[in-house]
Structures are given as C-alpha cells and as structure tokens.
C-alpha cells in the first residue's frame, strides 16, 4: 500500500494523535487488570464448584488464554496494519477489545445458562487476547511514525505509559467497587460494572481513531501479501535482537509488579494491604518515568539510556533484593523503586523498535518480537522466580533471573544502531 501526503487526511493535533494512540492500551490493560483483581467473583459466577480453589484455577486458566493468544493476534492485526494501513489495524484492535469486554459484563452466569456460560467466557477471552496482541504494537508503530522526528521517543513512551495507566485504572476500579458495595453484592452482580464501564473507553477510542490520518511513512512497492512470511525472511536478525531487548523489560516488569507483591509478604512479612499500596505508588511513579525517559531519549539518544539501564540491572539486582529483604518497610519500598527506575528507562523501547525495522512489514515484525518477549518470557517470570527460590532456598534468588535478563538485553543493545535524528528506515 502506498501512502503519500496526498492520500492522507489532515493530521489532527499532537495531543489528539497521542490520545488516539494510547487509549486502546488503557482499555486493554484496564480489562486485564479488572479480570485479575475480580477473579474470585468471576469464578463464583462461571465456575461453580465445591472446591473454591478449582474454580479459581479455572478462572485464571481462562485469563491465561488471553496471553497465549497474543502472538497470533500480533500476526493477524500486524497483517492488517502492514497490508491495509495503521488506521484499520487500530480500529479493529480497539473494537476487538471493547465488544468482548462489554459482553463479559452482560454474560449470564452458570446458574442461568449452565455450561454455556464458561464456554462463552472462554471465547470472549480468546477474542480479547487476539486484539491485545496487536493493539500495543499497532499503536506503538502509529505513534512513532506520526511523531515529528525530534519527538519519536516521547510519542512512543506515551504508548507505554498508557498501558501502565490502564492497569492502575483497573486496580482502582476494583478497589472502589469493593469499598462501595462490599463482598456479597460484588459477587452477586456488581462485579459486572467495571466491564460495562469499559464501553466509555471504547466509545472514546473509536471516536478518536475514526478520523485518524495515516502517518507519513516510507512508501512500499505494493501490497504485502503475507507480512509474517516477509518479516521472518527479511528481518530475522532484527526480530531476534528485539526479542532480546524485550527480555529485561518483560522480566523486570513482571518481577517488580507481579512477583514482588507476594514476595514482600513472604520474605518481609509485610501486610498484603501495605504491599499492594507500595505496588500502586511505584506504578504511578513508573508512568511518569516511562514518559520522562522517552523525552530524554529525544535529546541524548536511545542506546545510552538502554545500555545504562540494562547494565544497572545486572549490577544492582542482588543489592536491591537484599535491601528489600533486610531494610524493613523503607528498604522494601526503595528496593522496588530501584527496579521501577530501571524498568522506566524502557519507555525508550517503542521508538527503538519502530526505528529498527523497515516500514513494509514493520507492524508484523515488531509484533512477533514484542509478543514473544512479553508474552512468553514475561509471562513465565513469576513462575521462574518462585522456582528459583524453591530450588536454591535463597529468598533473593530471583535477582539472578533479573541479572540474566538484563545481560541479554544489554547484549541486544550492542546489535542496534543509534537512530536519534535519523529518518525511519524504508
């Protein structure tokens, strides 16, 4: 598809462009967070069982389906983005998240329609997983391609900040729901409200994206028939390098915000409410850091930030875990904050990924790399961290996993070229 200035609509304001690109990420991670935080109530409605643990496991199994579908979703929506344009991909992905989210809120329970209820829930989660696999990458590519050459780092970082903001919004919604209604009413019907409220984000996303202009990007020689095949054939080095770059981002995020919430309770005896409050405060800081590092990369370059961050992960992982284990409540907060600062540097990653791959199959190639990195490596991180503790008997053993991921990502930066101030590759 050839996209020229003559065929593009008039570009909206930068604020509208950023909002249109990020809102889908807010919606997708809002939904995933709400589902996770309300899992016990969903289990009671769709997986009734005398064994509450079995019902909860079934609920999380359906939750996991969304992650497992991400690579396929990246290929499907990447195909749309590379063959038909970024705007159609963004519209498909936001609708693919919004419709199932609202339908989950309307879905009759097991007591009403029997086994059809969990089956339909499973199907809806598959559709959501497919959309998630393409949403983040499509919006990342769209924002960086749309950005002025001297602000690509900042635009891309806004995409990352939107994803974390969605998790915060989902967490806040679940907490507010329980405080207002209480456990029994939430389990009976009020758990549906956050899913139904997703229609507001979806409607805003559709309105913002409906009149988007295709970004000015390098013209291709014609339609790409099979973007995934061309991506693998023409960009294997870039895909492998970007998987390596994603390794620390994936491990660092899931260890810092999923694993540590429970680790602090076990290793330090911190109360769950305190651990979750610390988690929330550090996540707020992370949003600001992601955008700040993206802004900084437009001034000093991408690779210096990533090289320092990944080297810091290797050097500081053990000291930070020791600080969290032995430093009391203040040490626990500061240790997690240390990881937040390092992960925040990966607000630079969207710009780096988009600037590393040619425009002809850019969405598909990045989707493959990012979804393998975040979905497979990141998704397994809490399990690996727990296994390391059980195997070694050391509470700080997960630090070695973080160090390994940091070393892999540091090595990946050695295979990348600084792209600040350079045009996007054709």
TAPE-V364124 format. One record per residue. RES is the residue in one letter. NEAR is the number of other C-alpha atoms within 12 Angstrom. D_CENTER is the distance of its C-alpha to the mean C-alpha in Angstrom with 1 decimal. Layout:
BEGIN
res=RES near=NEAR d_center=D_CENTER
res=RES near=NEAR d_center=D_CENTER
END
This chain:
BEGIN
res=X near=24 d_center=28.4
res=X near=25 d_center=30.0
res=X near=27 d_center=28.6
res=X near=18 d_center=31.0
res=X near=16 d_center=31.7
res=X near=13 d_center=34.2
res=X near=16 d_center=32.0
res=X near=21 d_center=29.2
res=X near=17 d_center=29.3
res=X near=16 d_center=29.9
res=X near=24 d_center=26.7
res=X near=23 d_center=25.7
res=X near=17 d_center=25.4
res=X near=22 d_center=22.7
res=X near=18 d_center=21.5
res=X near=24 d_center=21.4
res=X near=37 d_center=19.7
res=X near=38 d_center=16.8
res=X near=31 d_center=16.7
res=X near=44 d_center=16.7
res=X near=54 d_center=13.8
res=X near=44 d_center=11.5
res=X near=47 d_center=12.7
res=X near=55 d_center=11.0
res=X near=44 d_center=7.5
res=X near=41 d_center=9.5
res=X near=51 d_center=11.1
res=X near=52 d_center=8.5
res=X near=42 d_center=6.9
res=X near=39 d_center=10.6
res=X near=51 d_center=11.8
res=X near=41 d_center=9.9
res=X near=32 d_center=11.0
res=X near=40 d_center=14.4
res=X near=39 d_center=14.9
res=X near=30 d_center=14.4
res=X near=32 d_center=16.6
res=X near=37 d_center=19.2
res=X near=33 d_center=19.4
res=X near=30 d_center=23.0
res=X near=33 d_center=24.1
res=X near=40 d_center=22.6
res=X near=36 d_center=24.3
res=X near=33 d_center=27.6
res=X near=37 d_center=27.5
res=X near=38 d_center=26.4
res=X near=34 d_center=27.4
res=X near=27 d_center=30.7
res=X near=18 d_center=32.1
res=X near=11 d_center=34.7
res=X near=13 d_center=32.3
res=X near=20 d_center=29.5
res=X near=17 d_center=27.5
res=X near=18 d_center=27.8
res=X near=24 d_center=26.5
res=X near=28 d_center=23.4
res=X near=23 d_center=22.8
res=X near=28 d_center=23.1
res=X near=34 d_center=20.6
res=X near=29 d_center=17.9
res=X near=24 d_center=18.9
res=X near=34 d_center=18.1
res=X near=35 d_center=14.7
res=X near=26 d_center=14.2
res=X near=30 d_center=15.3
res=X near=38 d_center=12.2
res=X near=37 d_center=10.4
res=X near=31 d_center=13.6
res=X near=31 d_center=13.8
res=X near=40 d_center=10.6
res=X near=37 d_center=12.8
res=X near=32 d_center=15.6
res=X near=43 d_center=13.7
res=X near=44 d_center=12.7
res=X near=42 d_center=16.4
res=X near=37 d_center=17.7
res=X near=47 d_center=15.9
res=X near=56 d_center=16.2
res=X near=39 d_center=19.9
res=X near=36 d_center=20.2
res=X near=46 d_center=18.7
res=X near=48 d_center=21.0
res=X near=34 d_center=24.0
res=X near=30 d_center=24.1
res=X near=41 d_center=22.1
res=X near=46 d_center=18.9
res=X near=38 d_center=20.0
res=X near=31 d_center=20.7
res=X near=43 d_center=17.3
res=X near=50 d_center=15.6
res=X near=37 d_center=18.2
res=X near=38 d_center=17.8
res=X near=45 d_center=14.1
res=X near=50 d_center=14.5
res=X near=36 d_center=17.6
res=X near=36 d_center=16.2
res=X near=47 d_center=13.8
res=X near=44 d_center=16.5
res=X near=33 d_center=19.5
res=X near=37 d_center=18.4
res=X near=42 d_center=17.1
res=X near=30 d_center=20.5
res=X near=29 d_center=22.3
res=X near=38 d_center=21.0
res=X near=31 d_center=22.5
res=X near=25 d_center=25.7
res=X near=32 d_center=25.9
res=X near=24 d_center=29.2
res=X near=30 d_center=29.2
res=X near=22 d_center=30.8
res=X near=18 d_center=34.0
res=X near=14 d_center=34.3
res=X near=15 d_center=33.5
res=X near=17 d_center=33.4
res=X near=18 d_center=31.4
res=X near=18 d_center=30.1
res=X near=28 d_center=27.8
res=X near=32 d_center=25.5
res=X near=23 d_center=25.9
res=X near=25 d_center=24.7
res=X near=38 d_center=21.7
res=X near=30 d_center=20.8
res=X near=24 d_center=21.2
res=X near=31 d_center=19.1
res=X near=39 d_center=16.2
res=X near=31 d_center=16.7
res=X near=39 d_center=16.6
res=X near=46 d_center=13.4
res=X near=42 d_center=11.8
res=X near=37 d_center=13.4
res=X near=50 d_center=12.2
res=X near=53 d_center=8.4
res=X near=50 d_center=9.2
res=X near=53 d_center=10.8
res=X near=58 d_center=9.5
res=X near=52 d_center=6.8
res=X near=52 d_center=9.5
res=X near=54 d_center=12.3
res=X near=59 d_center=11.6
res=X near=53 d_center=11.1
res=X near=56 d_center=14.4
res=X near=46 d_center=16.1
res=X near=47 d_center=15.7
res=X near=49 d_center=16.8
res=X near=43 d_center=19.5
res=X near=40 d_center=20.7
res=X near=36 d_center=20.9
res=X near=27 d_center=24.2
res=X near=26 d_center=24.7
res=X near=27 d_center=24.8
res=X near=34 d_center=21.6
res=X near=46 d_center=19.0
res=X near=48 d_center=17.4
res=X near=44 d_center=17.2
res=X near=48 d_center=16.0
res=X near=51 d_center=13.1
res=X near=48 d_center=12.2
res=X near=51 d_center=12.4
res=X near=45 d_center=9.5
res=X near=50 d_center=7.3
res=X near=45 d_center=9.5
res=X near=39 d_center=9.0
res=X near=40 d_center=5.5
res=X near=43 d_center=7.3
res=X near=34 d_center=10.3
res=X near=32 d_center=9.4
res=X near=35 d_center=9.1
res=X near=36 d_center=12.4
res=X near=32 d_center=13.9
res=X near=33 d_center=13.5
res=X near=32 d_center=15.0
res=X near=25 d_center=17.7
res=X near=31 d_center=18.6
res=X near=36 d_center=19.1
res=X near=26 d_center=21.2
res=X near=22 d_center=23.2
res=X near=28 d_center=23.9
res=X near=24 d_center=25.4
res=X near=15 d_center=27.4
res=X near=15 d_center=28.9
res=X near=18 d_center=29.7
res=X near=18 d_center=29.9
res=X near=21 d_center=29.1
res=X near=17 d_center=31.6
res=X near=17 d_center=30.9
res=X near=27 d_center=27.1
res=X near=24 d_center=27.8
res=X near=22 d_center=30.4
res=X near=27 d_center=28.6
res=X near=29 d_center=26.6
res=X near=40 d_center=23.4
res=X near=33 d_center=23.3
res=X near=32 d_center=23.2
res=X near=38 d_center=19.5
res=X near=38 d_center=18.8
res=X near=29 d_center=21.7
res=X near=31 d_center=20.6
res=X near=39 d_center=17.5
res=X near=30 d_center=20.2
res=X near=22 d_center=20.5
res=X near=35 d_center=17.0
res=X near=38 d_center=17.6
res=X near=25 d_center=21.0
res=X near=26 d_center=20.0
res=X near=38 d_center=17.4
res=X near=31 d_center=20.1
res=X near=23 d_center=22.7
res=X near=28 d_center=20.7
res=X near=35 d_center=19.8
res=X near=27 d_center=23.2
res=X near=22 d_center=25.1
res=X near=34 d_center=22.7
res=X near=34 d_center=24.5
res=X near=41 d_center=23.4
res=X near=37 d_center=22.7
res=X near=32 d_center=25.6
res=X near=36 d_center=24.7
res=X near=27 d_center=27.0
res=X near=26 d_center=29.0
res=X near=23 d_center=29.0
res=X near=15 d_center=32.2
res=X near=16 d_center=31.4
res=X near=21 d_center=29.1
res=X near=28 d_center=27.0
res=X near=20 d_center=28.1
res=X near=23 d_center=25.7
res=X near=35 d_center=22.8
res=X near=36 d_center=21.3
res=X near=19 d_center=24.8
res=X near=27 d_center=25.3
res=X near=33 d_center=22.0
res=X near=24 d_center=23.0
res=X near=15 d_center=26.6
res=X near=19 d_center=26.3
res=X near=27 d_center=23.2
res=X near=21 d_center=23.1
res=X near=21 d_center=23.4
res=X near=35 d_center=20.5
res=X near=38 d_center=18.2
res=X near=32 d_center=19.3
res=X near=33 d_center=19.1
res=X near=43 d_center=15.5
res=X near=37 d_center=14.6
res=X near=38 d_center=16.6
res=X near=45 d_center=14.9
res=X near=46 d_center=11.4
res=X near=46 d_center=13.3
res=X near=49 d_center=13.6
res=X near=50 d_center=10.2
res=X near=40 d_center=9.0
res=X near=48 d_center=12.3
res=X near=51 d_center=12.5
res=X near=44 d_center=9.5
res=X near=38 d_center=10.3
res=X near=43 d_center=14.0
res=X near=48 d_center=14.0
res=X near=37 d_center=12.4
res=X near=31 d_center=13.0
res=X near=34 d_center=16.0
res=X near=43 d_center=17.8
res=X near=34 d_center=18.1
res=X near=27 d_center=20.5
res=X near=33 d_center=21.9
res=X near=41 d_center=23.3
res=X near=24 d_center=25.1
res=X near=20 d_center=26.6
res=X near=29 d_center=27.4
res=X near=29 d_center=28.4
res=X near=20 d_center=29.4
res=X near=27 d_center=27.3
res=X near=18 d_center=27.4
res=X near=18 d_center=24.2
res=X near=16 d_center=24.4
res=X near=21 d_center=24.7
res=X near=32 d_center=21.8
res=X near=30 d_center=19.4
res=X near=23 d_center=20.9
res=X near=32 d_center=20.3
res=X near=37 d_center=16.7
res=X near=31 d_center=16.4
res=X near=23 d_center=18.4
res=X near=33 d_center=16.6
res=X near=38 d_center=13.2
res=X near=30 d_center=15.2
res=X near=27 d_center=16.5
res=X near=39 d_center=13.2
res=X near=33 d_center=12.4
res=X near=28 d_center=15.9
res=X near=32 d_center=15.7
res=X near=40 d_center=12.8
res=X near=39 d_center=14.9
res=X near=30 d_center=18.1
res=X near=42 d_center=17.3
res=X near=41 d_center=16.4
res=X near=31 d_center=19.7
res=X near=30 d_center=21.5
res=X near=37 d_center=20.6
res=X near=35 d_center=22.4
res=X near=23 d_center=25.5
res=X near=21 d_center=25.6
res=X near=30 d_center=23.4
res=X near=41 d_center=20.1
res=X near=40 d_center=21.5
res=X near=28 d_center=23.4
res=X near=35 d_center=20.4
res=X near=45 d_center=18.4
res=X near=32 d_center=21.7
res=X near=26 d_center=22.5
res=X near=39 d_center=19.2
res=X near=42 d_center=19.2
res=X near=30 d_center=22.9
res=X near=32 d_center=22.5
res=X near=40 d_center=20.1
res=X near=30 d_center=23.0
res=X near=24 d_center=25.7
res=X near=26 d_center=24.3
res=X near=40 d_center=22.4
res=X near=27 d_center=25.7
res=X near=29 d_center=27.1
res=X near=36 d_center=24.1
res=X near=40 d_center=24.2
res=X near=26 d_center=28.0
res=X near=29 d_center=27.7
res=X near=37 d_center=25.5
res=X near=32 d_center=28.0
res=X near=22 d_center=31.2
res=X near=21 d_center=30.6
res=X near=20 d_center=30.6
res=X near=24 d_center=28.4
res=X near=20 d_center=28.3
res=X near=23 d_center=27.5
res=X near=35 d_center=24.7
res=X near=35 d_center=23.1
res=X near=27 d_center=23.9
res=X near=33 d_center=22.7
res=X near=46 d_center=19.2
res=X near=34 d_center=19.4
res=X near=32 d_center=20.3
res=X near=48 d_center=17.1
res=X near=40 d_center=15.2
res=X near=38 d_center=17.3
res=X near=40 d_center=16.6
res=X near=51 d_center=12.8
res=X near=43 d_center=13.2
res=X near=46 d_center=15.1
res=X near=53 d_center=12.1
res=X near=47 d_center=11.7
res=X near=52 d_center=14.3
res=X near=55 d_center=12.3
res=X near=48 d_center=11.5
res=X near=53 d_center=15.3
res=X near=49 d_center=16.3
res=X near=51 d_center=14.7
res=X near=47 d_center=16.2
res=X near=42 d_center=19.4
res=X near=41 d_center=19.8
res=X near=39 d_center=20.2
res=X near=31 d_center=22.9
res=X near=42 d_center=22.3
res=X near=42 d_center=24.0
res=X near=50 d_center=21.2
res=X near=51 d_center=18.4
res=X near=54 d_center=15.7
res=X near=51 d_center=16.6
res=X near=50 d_center=17.0
res=X near=57 d_center=13.6
res=X near=52 d_center=12.0
res=X near=45 d_center=14.1
res=X near=46 d_center=13.3
res=X near=49 d_center=9.5
res=X near=44 d_center=9.3
res=X near=35 d_center=12.2
res=X near=38 d_center=10.9
res=X near=37 d_center=7.6
res=X near=36 d_center=9.1
res=X near=28 d_center=12.6
res=X near=36 d_center=12.9
res=X near=36 d_center=10.1
res=X near=31 d_center=11.0
res=X near=28 d_center=14.6
res=X near=36 d_center=14.4
res=X near=31 d_center=15.7
res=X near=21 d_center=18.4
res=X near=25 d_center=19.5
res=X near=36 d_center=19.8
res=X near=27 d_center=21.9
res=X near=20 d_center=23.9
res=X near=21 d_center=24.8
res=X near=23 d_center=26.2
res=X near=15 d_center=28.2
res=X near=14 d_center=29.5
res=X near=14 d_center=30.5
res=X near=14 d_center=31.3
res=X near=20 d_center=29.7
res=X near=29 d_center=27.3
res=X near=35 d_center=25.9
res=X near=30 d_center=25.3
res=X near=38 d_center=21.5
res=X near=40 d_center=22.1
res=X near=31 d_center=23.5
res=X near=36 d_center=20.3
res=X near=46 d_center=18.4
res=X near=35 d_center=21.4
res=X near=29 d_center=21.2
res=X near=38 d_center=17.6
res=X near=40 d_center=18.6
res=X near=32 d_center=21.7
res=X near=34 d_center=20.0
res=X near=41 d_center=17.7
res=X near=35 d_center=20.9
res=X near=28 d_center=22.8
res=X near=32 d_center=20.3
res=X near=36 d_center=20.9
res=X near=20 d_center=24.6
res=X near=22 d_center=24.1
res=X near=29 d_center=22.5
res=X near=23 d_center=24.7
res=X near=27 d_center=24.4
res=X near=30 d_center=23.7
res=X near=31 d_center=24.3
res=X near=21 d_center=27.0
res=X near=21 d_center=27.0
res=X near=25 d_center=26.6
res=X near=33 d_center=23.8
res=X near=22 d_center=25.1
res=X near=21 d_center=26.7
END
